[in-house]
Amino acid sequence: MQQNQPQIQTYVSKEYNRRNAQEYALEWALDRNPLFYDYTNTGGDCTNFVSQCLYAGSCEMNHTPVFGWYYIDSANRSASWTGVEFLYNFLTQNTGAGPYGSLISRGRLELGDIIQLGNRNGMFYHTLVVTGFTPRTYLVSAHSNNVRNRPLNTYRFHRTRFIHIQGVRVEMNGGNDCFPDLINGTSLH
C-alpha cells in the first residue's frame, strides 16, 4: 500500500563559480544584457546587475515566493533580485536553493563577492561586485553609474559590508528518498 507523503526538498552544495561571475560582470558592466530589464530610472540597477553576476556564478535561482531570489521578467522577480537590503537578507539567511553567503572582514573578499555601501544613518544603498584587486584596494563593477574595475577607494561612503559567497545550493528532487518506490517495486530511483 503506497501512502502519499509530502516530498522533502533536499539540497546539495556546489562551488560558486567566481570566474563566471567576474567574466559576466566585466562583459556587462558598461552595457545592459537584453535578457534583463534596466532599472536605472526606476530606483537603480546596481542590485539587479549584481544579481545577474551572482546568477552567472551559480546558475541557480530560488523561486520561493516573497523570500526567494529570482528573475523571470521585469514584473515577475523577487525583491531580493533588485533591492539592496533584500539581497543582503537573502544571501545571509538563505537555507534553500541558490547562492548563500556570510559577512566577512574586508581582507577576506574574493572575486565575485559582494560589497554594499551605506550612509551614516546605517542605510545601505549601493551593491557592487568584486572583479579584481590592487595592492591597496578592491576593483569593483556596478550599474546605475556604470563602472568596470573601479577602485573601491574612489567611492565616498560611510559604511561598508562585505558578503562572501560561500557556495550554491542545488535542489535534488527526492534524491535521498528512494524507499517508497523501492518498497513498492516501482523504481530504483
OpenMM code with the backbone's topology and positions (N, CA, C; nanometers):
from openmm import Vec3, app, unit

residues = "MET GLN GLN ASN GLN PRO GLN ILE GLN THR TYR VAL SER LYS GLU TYR ASN ARG ARG ASN ALA GLN GLU TYR ALA LEU GLU TRP ALA LEU ASP ARG ASN PRO LEU PHE TYR ASP TYR THR ASN THR GLY GLY ASP CYS THR ASN PHE VAL SER GLN CYS LEU TYR ALA GLY SER CYS GLU MET ASN HIS THR PRO VAL PHE GLY TRP TYR TYR ILE ASP SER ALA ASN ARG SER ALA SER TRP THR GLY VAL GLU PHE LEU TYR ASN PHE LEU THR GLN ASN THR GLY ALA GLY PRO TYR GLY SER LEU ILE SER ARG GLY ARG LEU GLU LEU GLY ASP ILE ILE GLN LEU GLY ASN ARG ASN GLY MET PHE TYR HIS THR LEU VAL VAL THR GLY PHE THR PRO ARG THR TYR LEU VAL SER ALA HIS SER ASN ASN VAL ARG ASN ARG PRO LEU ASN THR TYR ARG PHE HIS ARG THR ARG PHE ILE HIS ILE GLN GLY VAL ARG VAL GLU MET ASN GLY GLY ASN ASP CYS PHE PRO ASP LEU ILE ASN GLY THR SER LEU HIS".split()
positions = [
    Vec3(0.0843, -0.1179, 0.0000),
    Vec3(0.0000, 0.0000, 0.0000),
    Vec3(0.0884, 0.1236, 0.0000),
    Vec3(0.0691, 0.2092, -0.0980),
    Vec3(0.1503, 0.3296, -0.1103),
    Vec3(0.0798, 0.4457, -0.0428),
    Vec3(0.1522, 0.5165, 0.0393),
    Vec3(0.0964, 0.6325, 0.1081),
    Vec3(0.1489, 0.7595, 0.0424),
    Vec3(0.0626, 0.8603, 0.0376),
    Vec3(0.1074, 0.9899, -0.0131),
    Vec3(0.1797, 1.0643, 0.0977),
    Vec3(0.3068, 1.0854, 0.0773),
    Vec3(0.3873, 1.1569, 0.1755),
    Vec3(0.4363, 1.2858, 0.1115),
    Vec3(0.4448, 1.3924, 0.1917),
    Vec3(0.4959, 1.5173, 0.1340),
    Vec3(0.6395, 1.4977, 0.0868),
    Vec3(0.6709, 1.5567, -0.0274),
    Vec3(0.8061, 1.5469, -0.0808),
    Vec3(0.8981, 1.6394, -0.0036),
    Vec3(1.0063, 1.5858, 0.0426),
    Vec3(1.1050, 1.6623, 0.1181),
    Vec3(1.2078, 1.7161, 0.0201),
    Vec3(1.2342, 1.8472, 0.0295),
    Vec3(1.3343, 1.9070, -0.0572),
    Vec3(1.4723, 1.8835, 0.0019),
    Vec3(1.5593, 1.8290, -0.0788),
    Vec3(1.6951, 1.8021, -0.0373),
    Vec3(1.7885, 1.8849, -0.1247),
    Vec3(1.8891, 1.9451, -0.0634),
    Vec3(1.9827, 2.0288, -0.1353),
    Vec3(2.1237, 1.9757, -0.1191),
    Vec3(2.2010, 1.9946, -0.2219),
    Vec3(2.3440, 1.9684, -0.2145),
    Vec3(2.4136, 2.0998, -0.2479),
    Vec3(2.5304, 2.1176, -0.1927),
    Vec3(2.6062, 2.2401, -0.2203),
    Vec3(2.7040, 2.2166, -0.3331),
    Vec3(2.7196, 2.3193, -0.4146),
    Vec3(2.8221, 2.3166, -0.5184),
    Vec3(2.9020, 2.4446, -0.5053),
    Vec3(3.0157, 2.4463, -0.5709),
    Vec3(3.1032, 2.5623, -0.5647),
    Vec3(3.0459, 2.6773, -0.6480),
    Vec3(3.0569, 2.7953, -0.5960),
    Vec3(3.0222, 2.9177, -0.6671),
    Vec3(3.1324, 2.9437, -0.7688),
    Vec3(3.0964, 2.9642, -0.8944),
    Vec3(3.1958, 2.9833, -0.9996),
    Vec3(3.2341, 3.1322, -1.0068),
    Vec3(3.3367, 3.1674, -0.9346),
    Vec3(3.3812, 3.3064, -0.9230),
    Vec3(3.4278, 3.3634, -1.0568),
    Vec3(3.4911, 3.2830, -1.1372),
    Vec3(3.5388, 3.3297, -1.2684),
    Vec3(3.4215, 3.3648, -1.3595),
    Vec3(3.3151, 3.2843, -1.3555),
    Vec3(3.1970, 3.3161, -1.4370),
    Vec3(3.1332, 3.4464, -1.3908),
    Vec3(3.1241, 3.4657, -1.2597),
    Vec3(3.0668, 3.5896, -1.2061),
    Vec3(3.1511, 3.7097, -1.2497),
    Vec3(3.2830, 3.6968, -1.2392),
    Vec3(3.3736, 3.8047, -1.2802),
    Vec3(3.3619, 3.8315, -1.4296),
    Vec3(3.3655, 3.7265, -1.5101),
    Vec3(3.3594, 3.7428, -1.6556),
    Vec3(3.2288, 3.8107, -1.6972),
    Vec3(3.1178, 3.7693, -1.6350),
    Vec3(2.9888, 3.8313, -1.6654),
    Vec3(2.9923, 3.9802, -1.6288),
    Vec3(3.0426, 4.0105, -1.5103),
    Vec3(3.0476, 4.1496, -1.4643),
    Vec3(3.1289, 4.2362, -1.5596),
    Vec3(3.2439, 4.1877, -1.6015),
    Vec3(3.3293, 4.2657, -1.6906),
    Vec3(3.2662, 4.2815, -1.8289),
    Vec3(3.1939, 4.1799, -1.8740),
    Vec3(3.1275, 4.1867, -2.0042),
    Vec3(3.0135, 4.2878, -2.0059),
    Vec3(2.9336, 4.2938, -1.8975),
    Vec3(2.8111, 4.3735, -1.8988),
    Vec3(2.8153, 4.4979, -1.8108),
    Vec3(2.9293, 4.5289, -1.7512),
    Vec3(2.9375, 4.6448, -1.6611),
    Vec3(2.9022, 4.7757, -1.7301),
    Vec3(2.9427, 4.7922, -1.8528),
    Vec3(2.9214, 4.9187, -1.9227),
    Vec3(2.8057, 4.9130, -2.0220),
    Vec3(2.7318, 4.8052, -2.0193),
    Vec3(2.6208, 4.7847, -2.1121),
    Vec3(2.5093, 4.7104, -2.0380),
    Vec3(2.4054, 4.6733, -2.1089),
    Vec3(2.2930, 4.6007, -2.0495),
    Vec3(2.2676, 4.4721, -2.1260),
    Vec3(2.2534, 4.3633, -2.0533),
    Vec3(2.2147, 4.2362, -2.1132),
    Vec3(2.0668, 4.2459, -2.1484),
    Vec3(2.0279, 4.2221, -2.2742),
    Vec3(1.8878, 4.2379, -2.3145),
    Vec3(1.7928, 4.1381, -2.2481),
    Vec3(1.8453, 4.0380, -2.1802),
    Vec3(1.7594, 3.9424, -2.1102),
    Vec3(1.6978, 4.0026, -1.9838),
    Vec3(1.7524, 4.1158, -1.9379),
    Vec3(1.7086, 4.1750, -1.8120),
    Vec3(1.6623, 4.3188, -1.8323),
    Vec3(1.5623, 4.3580, -1.7568),
    Vec3(1.5135, 4.4951, -1.7578),
    Vec3(1.6179, 4.5861, -1.6939),
    Vec3(1.6274, 4.7080, -1.7401),
    Vec3(1.7193, 4.8072, -1.6852),
    Vec3(1.6417, 4.8957, -1.5872),
    Vec3(1.6708, 4.8844, -1.4595),
    Vec3(1.6010, 4.9583, -1.3538),
    Vec3(1.6675, 5.0918, -1.3202),
    Vec3(1.7605, 5.1375, -1.4025),
    Vec3(1.8341, 5.2606, -1.3731),
    Vec3(1.7409, 5.3773, -1.3409),
    Vec3(1.6352, 5.3955, -1.4164),
    Vec3(1.5448, 5.5089, -1.3962),
    Vec3(1.4266, 5.4771, -1.3048),
    Vec3(1.4263, 5.3600, -1.2454),
    Vec3(1.3164, 5.3227, -1.1549),
    Vec3(1.3726, 5.2690, -1.0231),
    Vec3(1.4637, 5.3432, -0.9636),
    Vec3(1.5181, 5.3048, -0.8339),
    Vec3(1.6641, 5.2629, -0.8374),
    Vec3(1.7177, 5.2334, -0.9538),
    Vec3(1.8583, 5.1949, -0.9648),
    Vec3(1.8743, 5.0518, -1.0128),
    Vec3(1.9846, 5.0265, -1.0824),
    Vec3(2.0093, 4.8962, -1.1443),
    Vec3(2.1239, 4.8199, -1.0786),
    Vec3(2.1806, 4.8724, -0.9706),
    Vec3(2.3009, 4.8114, -0.9142),
    Vec3(2.2777, 4.6690, -0.8638),
    Vec3(2.1715, 4.6480, -0.7876),
    Vec3(2.1492, 4.5157, -0.7306),
    Vec3(2.1001, 4.4182, -0.8368),
    Vec3(2.0247, 4.4667, -0.9348),
    Vec3(1.9859, 4.3839, -1.0484),
    Vec3(2.1113, 4.3326, -1.1200),
    Vec3(2.2073, 4.4202, -1.1437),
    Vec3(2.3312, 4.3812, -1.2102),
    Vec3(2.4095, 4.2800, -1.1261),
    Vec3(2.4234, 4.3053, -0.9972),
    Vec3(2.4969, 4.2128, -0.9109),
    Vec3(2.4247, 4.0783, -0.9047),
    Vec3(2.2918, 4.0793, -0.9032),
    Vec3(2.2175, 3.9523, -0.9060),
    Vec3(2.2470, 3.8753, -1.0345),
    Vec3(2.2578, 3.9460, -1.1453),
    Vec3(2.2934, 3.8797, -1.2710),
    Vec3(2.4312, 3.8145, -1.2592),
    Vec3(2.5248, 3.8833, -1.1961),
    Vec3(2.6596, 3.8287, -1.1760),
    Vec3(2.6545, 3.7055, -1.0861),
    Vec3(2.5761, 3.7151, -0.9784),
    Vec3(2.5603, 3.6003, -0.8889),
    Vec3(2.4994, 3.4823, -0.9635),
    Vec3(2.4018, 3.5102, -1.0477),
    Vec3(2.3388, 3.4034, -1.1252),
    Vec3(2.4386, 3.3415, -1.2232),
    Vec3(2.5229, 3.4237, -1.2846),
    Vec3(2.6254, 3.3717, -1.3756),
    Vec3(2.7206, 3.2778, -1.3024),
    Vec3(2.7455, 3.3043, -1.1756),
    Vec3(2.8351, 3.2201, -1.0969),
    Vec3(2.7678, 3.1039, -1.0274),
    Vec3(2.6340, 3.1018, -1.0293),
    Vec3(2.5628, 2.9954, -0.9577),
    Vec3(2.4713, 2.9121, -1.0466),
    Vec3(2.4121, 2.9756, -1.1476),
    Vec3(2.3142, 2.9107, -1.2370),
    Vec3(2.2015, 2.8451, -1.1587),
    Vec3(2.1652, 2.9045, -1.0475),
    Vec3(2.0573, 2.8511, -0.9642),
    Vec3(1.9828, 2.9671, -0.8999),
    Vec3(1.8524, 2.9726, -0.9247),
    Vec3(1.7660, 3.0709, -0.8593),
    Vec3(1.6882, 3.0021, -0.7483),
    Vec3(1.6232, 3.0821, -0.6666),
    Vec3(1.5364, 3.0319, -0.5607),
    Vec3(1.3992, 3.0943, -0.5847),
    Vec3(1.3039, 3.0125, -0.6288),
    Vec3(1.1717, 3.0616, -0.6670),
    Vec3(1.0721, 3.0631, -0.5514),
    Vec3(1.1201, 3.0632, -0.4297),
    Vec3(1.0324, 3.0716, -0.3137),
    Vec3(0.9603, 3.2063, -0.3147),
    Vec3(0.8261, 3.2047, -0.3094),
    Vec3(0.7534, 3.3332, -0.3072),
    Vec3(0.7984, 3.4197, -0.1893),
    Vec3(0.8039, 3.5460, -0.2089),
    Vec3(0.8367, 3.6503, -0.1121),
    Vec3(0.9843, 3.6502, -0.0712),
    Vec3(1.0369, 3.5396, -0.0229),
    Vec3(1.1716, 3.5395, 0.0336),
    Vec3(1.2775, 3.4760, -0.0558),
    Vec3(1.2429, 3.4384, -0.1775),
    Vec3(1.3388, 3.3776, -0.2683),
    Vec3(1.4247, 3.4800, -0.3386),
    Vec3(1.4918, 3.4342, -0.4423),
    Vec3(1.5797, 3.5185, -0.5237),
    Vec3(1.5682, 3.4699, -0.6671),
    Vec3(1.4929, 3.5454, -0.7497),
    Vec3(1.4699, 3.5015, -0.8871),
    Vec3(1.4310, 3.6192, -0.9754),
    Vec3(1.4472, 3.5958, -1.1056),
    Vec3(1.4070, 3.6922, -1.2077),
    Vec3(1.3481, 3.6133, -1.3233),
    Vec3(1.2217, 3.6435, -1.3572),
    Vec3(1.1579, 3.5851, -1.4750),
    Vec3(1.1413, 3.6937, -1.5805),
    Vec3(1.0903, 3.8087, -1.5378),
    Vec3(1.0828, 3.9274, -1.6223),
    Vec3(1.0678, 4.0481, -1.5303),
    Vec3(1.0556, 4.1674, -1.5881),
    Vec3(1.0545, 4.2894, -1.5072),
    Vec3(0.9414, 4.2926, -1.4050),
    Vec3(0.8316, 4.2267, -1.4345),
    Vec3(0.7171, 4.2264, -1.3431),
    Vec3(0.7133, 4.1033, -1.2541),
    Vec3(0.7969, 4.0065, -1.2812),
    Vec3(0.7946, 3.8806, -1.2056),
    Vec3(0.9361, 3.8489, -1.1580),
    Vec3(0.9694, 3.9078, -1.0446),
    Vec3(1.1008, 3.8908, -0.9831),
    Vec3(1.0844, 3.9049, -0.8331),
    Vec3(1.1829, 3.8594, -0.7619),
    Vec3(1.1799, 3.8766, -0.6164),
    Vec3(1.2366, 4.0125, -0.5793),
    Vec3(1.1978, 4.0620, -0.4638),
    Vec3(1.2531, 4.1882, -0.4134),
    Vec3(1.4041, 4.1768, -0.3941),
    Vec3(1.4513, 4.0576, -0.3604),
    Vec3(1.5945, 4.0377, -0.3371),
    Vec3(1.6762, 4.0464, -0.4653),
    Vec3(1.6126, 4.0322, -0.5805),
    Vec3(1.6863, 4.0434, -0.7070),
    Vec3(1.7313, 4.1874, -0.7316),
    Vec3(1.6508, 4.2842, -0.6871),
    Vec3(1.6798, 4.4245, -0.7183),
    Vec3(1.6979, 4.5153, -0.5970),
    Vec3(1.6690, 4.4696, -0.4771),
    Vec3(1.6768, 4.5541, -0.3584),
    Vec3(1.8008, 4.5270, -0.2755),
    Vec3(1.8729, 4.6316, -0.2407),
    Vec3(1.9990, 4.6190, -0.1669),
    Vec3(1.9806, 4.5390, -0.0376),
    Vec3(1.8906, 4.5833, 0.0476),
    Vec3(1.8712, 4.5170, 0.1775),
    Vec3(1.8128, 4.3768, 0.1605),
    Vec3(1.7229, 4.3622, 0.0634),
    Vec3(1.6612, 4.2318, 0.0388),
    Vec3(1.7647, 4.1298, -0.0091),
    Vec3(1.8589, 4.1731, -0.0946),
    Vec3(1.9645, 4.0815, -0.1393),
    Vec3(2.0516, 4.0400, -0.0218),
    Vec3(2.0888, 4.1362, 0.0614),
    Vec3(2.1681, 4.1040, 0.1800),
    Vec3(2.0963, 3.9996, 0.2664),
    Vec3(1.9683, 4.0237, 0.2927),
    Vec3(1.8913, 3.9288, 0.3756),
    Vec3(1.8857, 3.7916, 0.3110),
    Vec3(1.8627, 3.7870, 0.1801),
    Vec3(1.8563, 3.6575, 0.1126),
    Vec3(1.9892, 3.5834, 0.1257),
    Vec3(2.0969, 3.6479, 0.0881),
    Vec3(2.2265, 3.5797, 0.0865),
    Vec3(2.2690, 3.5315, 0.2246),
    Vec3(2.2455, 3.6113, 0.3265),
    Vec3(2.2934, 3.5751, 0.4602),
    Vec3(2.1969, 3.4848, 0.5370),
    Vec3(2.0741, 3.4683, 0.4859),
    Vec3(1.9764, 3.3844, 0.5559),
    Vec3(1.9263, 3.2666, 0.4724),
    Vec3(1.9724, 3.2550, 0.3494),
    Vec3(1.9228, 3.1511, 0.2601),
    Vec3(1.9609, 3.0121, 0.3077),
    Vec3(1.8605, 2.9268, 0.3258),
    Vec3(1.8841, 2.7865, 0.3581),
    Vec3(1.8298, 2.6953, 0.2485),
    Vec3(1.7783, 2.7571, 0.1409),
    Vec3(1.7236, 2.6805, 0.0296),
    Vec3(1.8143, 2.6885, -0.0917),
    Vec3(1.7529, 2.6757, -0.2085),
    Vec3(1.8269, 2.6774, -0.3349),
    Vec3(1.8900, 2.8138, -0.3590),
    Vec3(1.9974, 2.8142, -0.4366),
    Vec3(2.0617, 2.9380, -0.4767),
    Vec3(2.1875, 2.9688, -0.3984),
    Vec3(2.2483, 3.0825, -0.4295),
    Vec3(2.3715, 3.1204, -0.3602),
    Vec3(2.3446, 3.1576, -0.2146),
    Vec3(2.4448, 3.1385, -0.1322),
    Vec3(2.4356, 3.1787, 0.0082),
    Vec3(2.5710, 3.2322, 0.0519),
    Vec3(2.5680, 3.3220, 0.1500),
    Vec3(2.6916, 3.3848, 0.1924),
    Vec3(2.6889, 3.4282, 0.3366),
    Vec3(2.7961, 3.4942, 0.3769),
    Vec3(2.8077, 3.5428, 0.5139),
    Vec3(2.8916, 3.6703, 0.5145),
    Vec3(2.8703, 3.7494, 0.6189),
    Vec3(2.9516, 3.8695, 0.6368),
    Vec3(3.0931, 3.8295, 0.6735),
    Vec3(3.1887, 3.8997, 0.6154),
    Vec3(3.3291, 3.8737, 0.6454),
    Vec3(3.4009, 4.0069, 0.6617),
    Vec3(3.5242, 3.9999, 0.7066),
    Vec3(3.6053, 4.1211, 0.7160),
    Vec3(3.6586, 4.1586, 0.5777),
    Vec3(3.6929, 4.2815, 0.5617),
    Vec3(3.7357, 4.3385, 0.4345),
    Vec3(3.8480, 4.2582, 0.3677),
    Vec3(3.9441, 4.2151, 0.4401),
    Vec3(4.0611, 4.1493, 0.3832),
    Vec3(4.0383, 4.0092, 0.3306),
    Vec3(3.9195, 3.9548, 0.3472),
    Vec3(3.8938, 3.8163, 0.3065),
    Vec3(3.8115, 3.8043, 0.1784),
    Vec3(3.7807, 3.9160, 0.1149),
    Vec3(3.6997, 3.9122, -0.0072),
    Vec3(3.7708, 3.8398, -0.1207),
    Vec3(3.6912, 3.7731, -0.2045),
    Vec3(3.7412, 3.7048, -0.3230),
    Vec3(3.6665, 3.7558, -0.4452),
    Vec3(3.7132, 3.7215, -0.5630),
    Vec3(3.6429, 3.7554, -0.6853),
    Vec3(3.4976, 3.7088, -0.6754),
    Vec3(3.4055, 3.7901, -0.7250),
    Vec3(3.2650, 3.7520, -0.7261),
    Vec3(3.1925, 3.7760, -0.5950),
    Vec3(3.2635, 3.8187, -0.4907),
    Vec3(3.1979, 3.8531, -0.3650),
    Vec3(3.1307, 3.9887, -0.3788),
    Vec3(3.0518, 4.0247, -0.2794),
    Vec3(2.9660, 4.1424, -0.2866),
    Vec3(3.0086, 4.2452, -0.1814),
    Vec3(3.0057, 4.3718, -0.2217),
    Vec3(3.0278, 4.4829, -0.1296),
    Vec3(2.9042, 4.5709, -0.1361),
    Vec3(2.8547, 4.6125, -0.0190),
    Vec3(2.7441, 4.7080, -0.0147),
    Vec3(2.7891, 4.8323, 0.0600),
    Vec3(2.7525, 4.9481, 0.0042),
    Vec3(2.7900, 5.0769, 0.0619),
    Vec3(2.6722, 5.1356, 0.1370),
    Vec3(2.7015, 5.2023, 0.2494),
    Vec3(2.5959, 5.2607, 0.3305),
    Vec3(2.6251, 5.4037, 0.3709),
    Vec3(2.5207, 5.4708, 0.4173),
    Vec3(2.5348, 5.6091, 0.4625),
    Vec3(2.5557, 5.6140, 0.6133),
    Vec3(2.5704, 5.7323, 0.6674),
    Vec3(2.5980, 5.7447, 0.8116),
    Vec3(2.4791, 5.7063, 0.8981),
    Vec3(2.3585, 5.7035, 0.8404),
    Vec3(2.2391, 5.6627, 0.9159),
    Vec3(2.2220, 5.5117, 0.9218),
    Vec3(2.3134, 5.4377, 0.8604),
    Vec3(2.3067, 5.2924, 0.8646),
    Vec3(2.2316, 5.2303, 0.7486),
    Vec3(2.1824, 5.3109, 0.6559),
    Vec3(2.1106, 5.2571, 0.5407),
    Vec3(2.2101, 5.2210, 0.4306),
    Vec3(2.1983, 5.0999, 0.3793),
    Vec3(2.2825, 5.0572, 0.2681),
    Vec3(2.2094, 5.0861, 0.1385),
    Vec3(2.2808, 5.1447, 0.0411),
    Vec3(2.2149, 5.1981, -0.0771),
    Vec3(2.2771, 5.1536, -0.2096),
    Vec3(2.3915, 5.0846, -0.2083),
    Vec3(2.4567, 5.0503, -0.3342),
    Vec3(2.5232, 4.9136, -0.3225),
    Vec3(2.5110, 4.8333, -0.4290),
    Vec3(2.5689, 4.6989, -0.4325),
    Vec3(2.6701, 4.6902, -0.5455),
    Vec3(2.7870, 4.6340, -0.5152),
    Vec3(2.8982, 4.6208, -0.6092),
    Vec3(2.9471, 4.4761, -0.6087),
    Vec3(3.0099, 4.4353, -0.7160),
    Vec3(3.0699, 4.3018, -0.7218),
    Vec3(3.2205, 4.3168, -0.7375),
    Vec3(3.2963, 4.2344, -0.6664),
    Vec3(3.4425, 4.2378, -0.6731),
    Vec3(3.4870, 4.1720, -0.8031),
    Vec3(3.5611, 4.2493, -0.8851),
    Vec3(3.6078, 4.1964, -1.0135),
    Vec3(3.7598, 4.2018, -1.0290),
    Vec3(3.8311, 4.2457, -0.9260),
    Vec3(3.9765, 4.2485, -0.9332),
    Vec3(4.0373, 4.3024, -0.8056),
    Vec3(4.1697, 4.3093, -0.8046),
    Vec3(4.2445, 4.3504, -0.6866),
    Vec3(4.3610, 4.4395, -0.7268),
    Vec3(4.3956, 4.5311, -0.6387),
    Vec3(4.5202, 4.6058, -0.6489),
    Vec3(4.5868, 4.5922, -0.5121),
    Vec3(4.7104, 4.6354, -0.4978),
    Vec3(4.7744, 4.6232, -0.3664),
    Vec3(4.7008, 4.6999, -0.2556),
    Vec3(4.6280, 4.8060, -0.2903),
    Vec3(4.5662, 4.8896, -0.1870),
    Vec3(4.4149, 4.8795, -0.1764),
    Vec3(4.3494, 4.8242, -0.2762),
    Vec3(4.2031, 4.8250, -0.2736),
    Vec3(4.1471, 4.7168, -0.3654),
    Vec3(4.0171, 4.7031, -0.3595),
    Vec3(3.9466, 4.6113, -0.4486),
    Vec3(3.9019, 4.6864, -0.5731),
    Vec3(3.8916, 4.6146, -0.6830),
    Vec3(3.8316, 4.6675, -0.8041),
    Vec3(3.6894, 4.6135, -0.8097),
    Vec3(3.5946, 4.7019, -0.8399),
    Vec3(3.4541, 4.6628, -0.8405),
    Vec3(3.3897, 4.7030, -0.9720),
    Vec3(3.2810, 4.6338, -1.0033),
    Vec3(3.1996, 4.6673, -1.1196),
    Vec3(3.0565, 4.6826, -1.0724),
    Vec3(2.9816, 4.7746, -1.1381),
    Vec3(2.8458, 4.8039, -1.0929),
    Vec3(2.7667, 4.8730, -1.2029),
    Vec3(2.6355, 4.8780, -1.1805),
    Vec3(2.5446, 4.9523, -1.2681),
    Vec3(2.4863, 5.0709, -1.1932),
    Vec3(2.3991, 5.1405, -1.2604),
    Vec3(2.3388, 5.2695, -1.2284),
    Vec3(2.4376, 5.3751, -1.2751),
    Vec3(2.5448, 5.3943, -1.2016),
    Vec3(2.6591, 5.4684, -1.2554),
    Vec3(2.7561, 5.3600, -1.3017),
    Vec3(2.7491, 5.3261, -1.4279),
    Vec3(2.8224, 5.2109, -1.4801),
    Vec3(2.9722, 5.2229, -1.4549),
    Vec3(3.0290, 5.1202, -1.3931),
    Vec3(3.1732, 5.1158, -1.3707),
    Vec3(3.2235, 4.9741, -1.3942),
    Vec3(3.3464, 4.9693, -1.4449),
    Vec3(3.4127, 4.8410, -1.4706),
    Vec3(3.5513, 4.8492, -1.4085),
    Vec3(3.5767, 4.7650, -1.3103),
    Vec3(3.7056, 4.7625, -1.2400),
    Vec3(3.7420, 4.8974, -1.1783),
    Vec3(3.6455, 4.9621, -1.1167),
    Vec3(3.6719, 5.0891, -1.0471),
    Vec3(3.7301, 5.0587, -0.9087),
    Vec3(3.8336, 5.1281, -0.8678),
    Vec3(3.8880, 5.1078, -0.7332),
    Vec3(3.7846, 5.1467, -0.6263),
    Vec3(3.7656, 5.0583, -0.5301),
    Vec3(3.6693, 5.0841, -0.4230),
    Vec3(3.7037, 5.2119, -0.3475),
    Vec3(3.8312, 5.2407, -0.3299),
    Vec3(3.8705, 5.3582, -0.2515),
    Vec3(3.8433, 5.4909, -0.3231),
    Vec3(3.7864, 5.4876, -0.4433),
    Vec3(3.7474, 5.6123, -0.5110),
    Vec3(3.6005, 5.6471, -0.4844),
    Vec3(3.5292, 5.5603, -0.4147),
    Vec3(3.3900, 5.5880, -0.3759),
    Vec3(3.3882, 5.6683, -0.2463),
    Vec3(3.2812, 5.7445, -0.2262),
    Vec3(3.2575, 5.8127, -0.0982),
    Vec3(3.1418, 5.7416, -0.0292),
    Vec3(3.1661, 5.6930, 0.0922),
    Vec3(3.0651, 5.6200, 0.1681),
    Vec3(3.1014, 5.6267, 0.3158),
    Vec3(3.0057, 5.5950, 0.4004),
    Vec3(3.0302, 5.5971, 0.5445),
    Vec3(3.0450, 5.4581, 0.6033),
    Vec3(2.9851, 5.3601, 0.5397),
    Vec3(2.9931, 5.2227, 0.5892),
    Vec3(3.0025, 5.1262, 0.4722),
    Vec3(3.0535, 5.0101, 0.5027),
    Vec3(3.0575, 4.9021, 0.4044),
    Vec3(3.0226, 4.7722, 0.4743),
    Vec3(2.9726, 4.6803, 0.3958),
    Vec3(2.9637, 4.5427, 0.4441),
    Vec3(3.0076, 4.4529, 0.3299),
    Vec3(3.0731, 4.3454, 0.3684),
    Vec3(3.1369, 4.2556, 0.2739),
    Vec3(3.0717, 4.1189, 0.2856),
    Vec3(3.0181, 4.0696, 0.1748),
    Vec3(2.9456, 3.9426, 0.1741),
    Vec3(3.0236, 3.8425, 0.0900),
    Vec3(3.0702, 3.7391, 0.1560),
    Vec3(3.1428, 3.6311, 0.0890),
    Vec3(3.0423, 3.5257, 0.0443),
    Vec3(3.0441, 3.4911, -0.0833),
    Vec3(2.9566, 3.3860, -0.1337),
    Vec3(3.0227, 3.2526, -0.1022),
    Vec3(2.9589, 3.1766, -0.0139),
    Vec3(3.0161, 3.0513, 0.0343),
    Vec3(2.9925, 2.9343, -0.0609),
    Vec3(2.8826, 2.9392, -0.1340),
    Vec3(2.8504, 2.8294, -0.2240),
    Vec3(2.7108, 2.8469, -0.2800),
    Vec3(2.6628, 2.7414, -0.3434),
    Vec3(2.5318, 2.7409, -0.4070),
    Vec3(2.4623, 2.6109, -0.3709),
    Vec3(2.3384, 2.6219, -0.3258),
    Vec3(2.2603, 2.5016, -0.3003),
    Vec3(2.1750, 2.4698, -0.4224),
    Vec3(2.1771, 2.3438, -0.4600),
    Vec3(2.1016, 2.2957, -0.5741),
    Vec3(2.0025, 2.1924, -0.5227),
    Vec3(1.8788, 2.2052, -0.5665),
    Vec3(1.7742, 2.1147, -0.5199),
    Vec3(1.7885, 1.9777, -0.5852),
    Vec3(1.7766, 1.8762, -0.5033),
    Vec3(1.7688, 1.7381, -0.5510),
    Vec3(1.6274, 1.6915, -0.5233),
    Vec3(1.5457, 1.6798, -0.6244),
    Vec3(1.4067, 1.6376, -0.6050),
    Vec3(1.4004, 1.4918, -0.5638),
    Vec3(1.3744, 1.4704, -0.4349),
    Vec3(1.3600, 1.3339, -0.3846),
    Vec3(1.4869, 1.2529, -0.3913),
    Vec3(1.6014, 1.3157, -0.4009),
    Vec3(1.7270, 1.2460, -0.4214),
    Vec3(1.7604, 1.1400, -0.3196),
    Vec3(1.7255, 1.1594, -0.1943),
    Vec3(1.7604, 1.0628, -0.0911),
    Vec3(1.6420, 0.9794, -0.0445),
    Vec3(1.5277, 0.9951, -0.1085),
    Vec3(1.4104, 0.9238, -0.0599),
    Vec3(1.3614, 0.8233, -0.1631),
    Vec3(1.4398, 0.7158, -0.1825),
    Vec3(1.4013, 0.6125, -0.2780),
    Vec3(1.3110, 0.5073, -0.2144),
    Vec3(1.2991, 0.5083, -0.0830),
    Vec3(1.2310, 0.3999, -0.0122),
    Vec3(1.0883, 0.3735, -0.0582),
    Vec3(0.9992, 0.4740, -0.0708),
    Vec3(0.8615, 0.4417, -0.1118),
    Vec3(0.8541, 0.3682, -0.2453),
    Vec3(0.9281, 0.4143, -0.3457),
    Vec3(0.9269, 0.3479, -0.4759),
    Vec3(0.9954, 0.2124, -0.4695),
    Vec3(1.1017, 0.2006, -0.3917),
    Vec3(1.1742, 0.0749, -0.3794),
    Vec3(1.0882, -0.0306, -0.3129),
    Vec3(1.0256, 0.0025, -0.2019),
    Vec3(0.9452, -0.0960, -0.1287),
    Vec3(0.8200, -0.1378, -0.2074),
    Vec3(0.7691, -0.0458, -0.2904),
    Vec3(0.6528, -0.0762, -0.3722),
    Vec3(0.6889, -0.1391, -0.5064),
    Vec3(0.8184, -0.1563, -0.5301),
    Vec3(0.8627, -0.2226, -0.6516),
    Vec3(0.8390, -0.1433, -0.7774),
    Vec3(0.8367, -0.0097, -0.7671),
    Vec3(0.8079, 0.0712, -0.8853),
    Vec3(0.9314, 0.1376, -0.9475),
    Vec3(1.0382, 0.1560, -0.8719),
    Vec3(1.1566, 0.2217, -0.9262),
    Vec3(1.2756, 0.2052, -0.8334),
    Vec3(1.3942, 0.2072, -0.8930),
    Vec3(1.5170, 0.2047, -0.8133),
    Vec3(1.5585, 0.3451, -0.7711),
    Vec3(1.4964, 0.4453, -0.8277),
    Vec3(1.5396, 0.5843, -0.8026),
    Vec3(1.4356, 0.6602, -0.7257),
] * unit.nanometer
topology = app.Topology()
chain = topology.addChain("A")
for resn in residues:
    res = topology.addResidue(resn, chain)
    for name in ("N", "CA", "C"):
        topology.addAtom(name, app.Element.getBySymbol(name[0]), res)
